[in-house]
Amino acid sequence: MGTRKPAVAGQFYPASKKELEQTVQWRLDEAHVDPAPEKVVAVIVPHAGYTYSGATAGFAYARVRGKKPKRIALLGCSHRYPIDTASVIDSDCFEIPLGRFPVDEALGKTLARELGSESTLPHLYEHSLEVQLPFLWLAIGPVPIVPILFGSPASEWHERAGEKLARLLDEDDLVVASTDLSHYLDDSAAHQIDKRTLDTVLAKNCAALCEGLARGQCSMCGGAAVVAAMSFARARGALTWSLLDYRTSAAASGDHDRVVGYGAVSMERES
């Protein structure tokens, strides 16, 4: 694939290195959450433009601030391309205005084989993983990453994928699942379905989330990635899951008639 160049710099986040650093640092500093890097095994983070979801993302990344993983698995869902299994980047690097994140080639190739990886084309213009990288740069640093996209409805297959991740990642590695919640409801309706979605996640029940998404009782665009992260965290013995922040785009836009929901969830060990 070669170096994956920024696709949404200047759209979802600032293209200027200085402005990007200031923006992310501000979001990290304003998040009212104590860092617990040694406890966190996985986080759920939104992926909209920083104007709308950056505050919520800041809570998740403030919680992992200072973590020292060998690598980070980035899980998302393709917004443009269908993917039956997964699309795993297994070489080269991802570039953002702050610098480059190397891809963990050895683990990437193993995961590509284990997950039956398809074409890497879906990664070229996908924003859901890219927007996580500036936060990771300032909260943790440019450690190796393994970018993974899914493209089919959340299912038991994704639960098994999370278990495979748990077998292959090191003890201190981190999983980041990228998703927004409900889309384009009025603020009141969004709060209702988002609460049901987040309560289902916090109940640690992958099957219930898959069913809720299939029936329209829950809503998130990255459901497959979230199910994989949930399964990973359960396999790693993370028993303490908490909602760090929730809001809708109305908080930034002032438009309460057509909103998108954002949540930050941390999945943690006791120690």
Helices and strands as residue ranges (DSSP letters): H 17-30, E 40-45, H 50-63, E 72-77, E 87-88, E 93-96, E 99-102, H 105-115, G 121-123, H 127-130, H 133-139, E 145-150, H 156-168, E 174-178, E 183-185, H 187-202, H 206-215, H 223-235, E 240-248, H 250-253, E 259-268
